[in-house]
Amino acid sequence: MASRTPSRPKAAAPARRAPRDSVATRTAILDSAEKIFARDGLRSTRTEEIAAGSGVTKAMIHYYFDTKEALYQAVLDRVFKEREEGMDFGSLRQLPPAEALRAFVERLLQQMVAKPHLGPLFALENIQNDGAFYNRNGGKVYRTLADIIERGVADGSFRPQDPGHAAVNIMGACVHFFNVSSNIRTLWPKGKAGAAASMNNHWLAVVEFVMHAVLAPSATGRAKTTRHTRLAAL
């Protein structure tokens, strides 16, 4: 009887990296890129600096994101997703216009306090790229706000106004403080511009300013302007 050739043992399959390692690496790259893009914009940002900030190699960045532009778009997409989830656009549509407007402003300010660099990130996108990357998802926040204004005008709780321009003006009231924070420091005593009390006062002032600017005259007197609410992040 012919002898059988002993079968070779199968080579061990290469160890697969745990999914959480991949997620963590991608998150670290996005975190680093978000801050550097907000400081330098797409044009001036160097991939090597993002790699250094995230603790990975430049080759690893290109493994996850083919180009610097793809990484930049991924950063903006994540920011838009976080903003939409944090502000809960769906719930705003269920509230009466005045309540929805107040909630919109407060939630947006809360996000800006948590990530003050988002203002400069979007400002540089406008200056350097003419909004080419912003156009993908960025208009949703404006459309949500314009819809609130339109509903309020329709039911008489807001004075007659153009919803689109009103949305732009309200967004400016909310984010301009963060866009020019370095300049604003000259308006207050040294060391006070970023203090919790200053930030809280700014938040209250924006809410009061927006509500009185938008509400119909008959509703302005009924508007709640209580000053006991505080930013949860402070």
Disulfide bonds with the S-S distance in Angstrom:
none
